[in-house]
Amino acid sequence: MQKTISDKTVLSVNGSGTGFKKISDTYSFTYDDISLLPNQISGIRHRSECDTGIDFLGVRLDLPVIGSPMNTVVGGRMAKALAELKCLGIVHRFNSIEEQIKEFSDNDMTDSEFKSAAIGINKETDIDRLKKLADFGIKIICVDIANGGSRMIEEFLNSIKSLITEYDLKIIAGNVASYETTEFLINAEVHSIRVGIGNGAMCSTSVKSGIGIGQVDAIIRALEARENLKSDVKIIADGGINTPGAMCKALALGCDAVMFGRVLAGTEESPGDVLKYNSQRWKKYCGSASFAVKQDKKNYIEGEESLVPYKGAVSKIIREYKEGLQSSMSYLNSRTIEEFQKNASFVKLTSNSFNERKPQV
């Protein structure tokens, strides 16, 4: 049976519940579409009075920054550098379990409380990887897959429940970008959720699959799910952050932490050699599903590869982002992240208002 909705368009009756009928009537905002409103009378004399620390899955972070588990972002050296700055680096899983553990032992992190590592969801290999990581003393585990709204991750989490309890593990899972998939992972009893699909600098998911929404929109949906379910799950904003201001917006919205990929790529401590090209220094940066990462599985299409300028020590990057957050907090009369989130309000930006705010040089 068919019905005609115009002279040129004919739909089956079944089409009334899908496709164009389900287009959201709200806009999907990115960080560049909103700005914090400086509507507080601040009694803070200097930004150094602002404490950017948070408690996150059993550790105290001086800045709520997590290094992404990508093979050109976090190896042992980066994890060590971030730990010294009291941030968290998740060592990637694109190696053998022996090599993954060696990243920690070779960088004097055997006894560090900041040890964190990624695994996949292959029951034949990743349950063994998880157990060996747990035996090594790693408590924070990132189940690292592209689509956190998958029955496969649910099945995997169910298969490792006894290990989670036995070793008192904290599980980070994702990625998601909707209310429904956030709710799904909350019900799966994970401890933290990575929010963001198609927003990373080296992620081509949205371009190649048509999947993904603006990062601010994804965060709002995830936070709403957490609030409605009265959950204490930690929300990580993953993707789309390329300036300290974007990080400030993510945290002010209500996220517990932000995940850095490209921000940390190209630093001295990121994996890979420094390359010289056109009289400049560079380092390689690959998306997690790029050909360079998954050469044995060429059907992965959702990652890109690039060179990024060499940036020097990661401590310089972290300091810049911490100072940016402290400055933002001081404008909102907030001495803690909790106060910052309570005091924050936003305005929506037009393209002209966004451009007006940029330095005119």
C-alpha positions in Angstrom: 0.0 0.0 0.0 1.3 3.5 -0.9 0.4 7.0 -0.2 1.3 10.1 -2.2 2.6 13.1 -0.3 3.5 15.2 -3.4 3.3 15.0 -7.1 6.8 13.4 -7.2 7.2 11.6 -3.9 5.5 8.3 -3.1 6.1 6.5 0.2 4.9 3.2 1.5 2.7 3.4 4.7 5.5 1.8 6.6 7.7 4.8 5.8 5.6 6.9 8.2 7.6 5.7 11.1 11.1 6.1 9.7 13.3 8.4 7.8 12.2 12.0 7.4 9.5 11.6 10.1 12.3 11.2 12.7 14.3 14.3 12.0 14.9 16.2 15.2 13.5 19.7 15.2 16.4 20.9 17.5 19.8 22.2 16.4 22.9 20.1 17.2 25.4 22.4 18.7 29.2 22.2 18.8 31.6 24.1 21.1 31.8 26.9 18.6 28.0 27.4 18.8 28.0 28.4 22.5 29.8 30.6 24.8 30.0 31.0 28.6 28.1 34.0 29.9 30.3 36.2 32.3 27.3 37.1 34.5 28.9 36.5 37.9 30.4 39.2 40.2 33.7 37.6 41.0 35.5 37.9 44.3 38.6 36.0 43.0 41.7 38.1 43.0 43.9 35.8 41.0 43.2 32.7 38.9 45.6 30.7 41.0 42.9 30.6 43.7 40.9 28.3 41.4 41.3 24.6 42.1 41.0 22.6 38.9 41.3 19.2 40.6 38.7 16.4 40.7 38.3 12.9 42.1 38.0 10.5 39.2 37.6 6.7 39.6 39.8 6.5 42.7 42.5 9.0 41.8 42.8 12.7 42.3 43.4 14.6 39.0 45.0 18.0 39.2 43.3 18.8 35.9 40.4 16.6 34.5 42.3 15.6 31.4 42.6 12.0 30.1 45.0 11.0 27.3 43.2 9.1 24.5 44.1 5.4 24.1 45.6 6.0 20.6 48.8 4.5 19.4 50.2 7.9 18.5 49.0 9.6 21.6 49.5 7.5 24.8 52.3 5.0 25.3 54.2 4.5 28.5 56.2 7.7 28.2 53.1 9.8 27.8 51.3 8.0 30.6 54.3 8.7 32.9 54.4 12.4 31.9 50.7 12.8 32.5 50.9 11.0 35.8 53.6 13.4 37.0 51.2 16.2 36.1 48.4 14.4 37.9 46.5 13.7 34.8 45.5 10.3 33.4 46.9 8.6 30.2 45.3 5.4 28.9 47.9 3.2 27.2 46.6 2.0 23.9 45.8 -1.6 23.1 47.3 -1.9 19.6 50.1 -4.1 20.7 50.6 -7.4 22.6 49.7 -7.6 26.2 53.4 -8.1 27.1 54.2 -4.9 25.2 51.4 -3.0 26.8 52.5 -3.9 30.3 56.1 -3.2 29.3 55.1 0.4 28.6 54.4 0.8 32.3 57.3 -1.1 33.7 59.9 0.6 31.4 58.6 4.0 32.6 58.7 3.4 36.3 54.9 3.2 36.7 54.7 -0.3 38.3 53.5 1.2 41.5 51.7 4.3 40.1 48.0 4.8 41.0 47.7 6.5 37.6 48.1 3.3 35.6 45.3 2.9 33.0 45.1 0.8 29.9 42.7 -0.1 27.1 41.3 -3.4 26.0 38.9 -4.5 23.2 35.9 -6.8 23.4 37.3 -10.0 21.8 36.5 -12.7 24.4 39.3 -14.9 23.1 42.0 -12.4 23.7 40.8 -9.4 25.7 39.6 -11.3 28.8 43.2 -12.6 29.1 44.5 -9.1 28.5 42.2 -7.8 31.2 43.3 -10.4 33.7 47.0 -9.8 33.1 46.5 -6.0 33.3 44.6 -6.5 36.6 47.3 -8.8 37.9 49.8 -6.0 37.2 47.8 -3.7 39.4 46.0 -1.6 36.8 42.6 -0.6 38.2 41.3 1.8 35.5 40.3 -0.1 32.3 39.0 1.5 29.1 36.9 -0.8 27.0 37.9 0.9 23.7 35.4 0.4 20.8 33.9 2.9 18.4 30.2 2.1 19.1 29.3 1.9 22.8 25.7 1.3 22.0 26.4 -2.3 20.9 25.1 -5.6 22.3 28.6 -6.9 21.8 30.0 -4.7 24.5 27.1 -5.7 26.8 28.0 -9.4 26.2 31.6 -8.7 26.9 30.9 -6.7 30.1 28.7 -9.5 31.4 31.5 -12.0 30.7 34.0 -10.0 32.8 31.7 -9.1 35.8 33.5 -11.5 38.1 36.9 -10.0 37.2 35.6 -6.5 37.8 34.4 -7.4 41.2 37.5 -9.6 42.1 40.0 -6.9 41.2 37.8 -3.9 42.1 38.2 -2.5 38.6 36.8 0.8 37.2 35.5 0.5 33.7 35.4 3.3 31.1 33.3 2.5 28.1 32.0 4.2 25.0 31.7 5.9 22.7 28.1 7.1 22.6 26.3 10.2 21.4 22.7 9.9 22.5 20.4 9.6 25.6 19.5 6.0 24.7 23.1 4.7 24.4 24.2 6.5 27.5 21.3 4.9 29.4 22.3 1.5 27.9 25.9 1.8 29.3 24.6 3.1 32.7 22.4 0.0 32.9 25.5 -2.1 32.0 27.0 -0.7 35.2 30.1 0.9 33.8 31.8 3.6 35.9 32.6 6.2 33.2 31.3 6.9 29.7 33.1 8.4 26.7 30.8 10.8 24.9 31.3 11.8 21.3 31.0 10.1 17.9 32.5 11.6 14.7 34.0 14.6 16.5 37.7 13.7 16.8 40.3 15.4 14.6 41.3 12.0 13.1 37.8 10.5 13.1 36.0 10.2 9.8 33.0 8.3 11.1 30.6 11.1 10.4 31.9 11.7 6.9 32.0 8.1 5.8 28.9 6.8 7.7 26.6 9.8 8.2 26.6 9.0 11.9 27.3 11.6 14.6 26.0 14.8 16.2 27.5 18.1 17.5 29.6 17.4 20.6 27.7 19.8 22.8 24.4 18.1 21.8 25.9 14.7 22.5 27.1 15.9 26.0 23.7 17.3 26.8 21.9 14.1 25.9 24.4 12.0 28.0 24.1 14.3 31.0 20.3 14.3 30.8 20.4 10.5 30.8 22.7 10.4 33.9 20.5 12.9 35.7 17.2 11.1 35.0 18.7 7.8 36.0 20.2 9.3 39.1 23.5 7.8 38.2 26.9 8.7 39.5 28.7 7.6 36.3 31.5 9.8 35.2 31.0 11.5 31.8 34.1 12.1 29.6 33.8 14.6 26.7 35.8 12.8 24.0 36.4 14.7 20.7 36.1 18.2 19.3 38.4 19.9 21.9 41.2 21.9 20.2 41.4 24.9 22.5 41.4 25.6 26.3 38.1 27.4 25.8 36.4 24.3 24.4 37.6 22.3 27.4 36.2 24.9 29.7 32.8 24.7 28.0 32.8 20.9 28.2 33.5 21.0 31.9 31.1 23.8 32.6 28.3 21.9 30.9 28.7 19.2 33.5 31.3 16.7 32.2 33.7 15.2 34.7 36.7 15.1 32.4 37.8 15.7 28.9 39.8 13.4 26.6 42.7 14.7 24.5 43.9 13.1 21.3 45.2 15.7 18.9 46.0 18.1 21.7 48.6 15.7 23.0 49.7 14.4 19.6 53.0 15.8 18.4 54.4 16.4 21.9 57.8 15.1 22.9 56.3 12.3 25.0 53.8 11.0 22.4 54.8 7.7 20.7 56.8 7.9 17.4 59.8 9.6 16.0 60.2 13.3 15.3 60.3 13.8 11.5 61.8 16.6 9.6 60.0 18.0 6.5 60.3 21.4 4.8 62.6 22.6 7.5 60.0 21.8 10.2 59.6 19.1 12.8 56.5 16.8 12.8 55.1 13.7 14.4 52.6 11.2 13.0 49.0 11.2 14.3 46.6 8.4 13.4 43.0 7.7 14.2 42.4 4.5 16.1 40.8 2.7 13.1 43.2 4.0 10.5 45.2 1.8 8.1 48.5 2.4 10.0 46.9 1.2 13.3 44.9 -1.7 11.8 47.0 -2.9 8.9 45.7 -6.5 9.4 42.1 -5.4 9.2 41.7 -3.2 6.2 38.0 -3.0 6.4 38.2 -0.3 9.0 37.2 3.0 7.4 36.7 5.4 10.3 40.2 6.7 11.0 42.6 9.1 9.2 46.3 9.7 9.3 48.2 12.9 9.3 51.3 14.7 10.5 51.1 17.3 13.3 53.6 19.9 14.2 56.1 19.0 16.9 54.9 20.7 20.1 57.7 20.1 22.7 57.0 18.9 26.2 53.5 17.9 27.2 53.8 19.9 30.4 53.6 23.1 28.4 50.3 22.0 26.9 48.8 20.9 30.2 49.9 24.2 31.8 48.2 26.2 29.0 44.9 24.3 29.4 45.0 24.5 33.2 45.6 28.3 33.1 42.7 28.6 30.6 40.4 26.7 32.9 41.5 28.8 36.0 40.8 32.0 34.0 37.4 30.8 33.0 36.6 29.8 36.6 37.7 33.1 37.9 35.3 34.9 35.6 32.5 32.8 37.1 33.6 33.3 40.7 34.3 29.6 41.0 37.0 28.2 43.2 36.2 24.6 42.4 34.9 22.7 39.4 31.7 22.0 41.3 31.1 25.7 41.7 32.1 26.3 38.1 29.3 24.0 36.9 26.7 25.5 39.2 27.6 29.0 38.2 27.8 28.4 34.4 25.3 29.6 31.9 25.6 29.8 28.2 24.5 31.9 25.2 24.1 30.6 21.7 26.3 32.2 19.1 25.6 33.3 15.5 28.5 32.9 13.0 29.1 36.6 13.2 29.3 36.6 17.0 31.7 33.7 16.9 33.9 35.4 14.4 33.8 38.7 16.4 35.3 36.9 19.4 38.3 35.6 17.6 41.6 37.6 17.7 41.7 40.0 14.7 45.3 39.8 13.4 
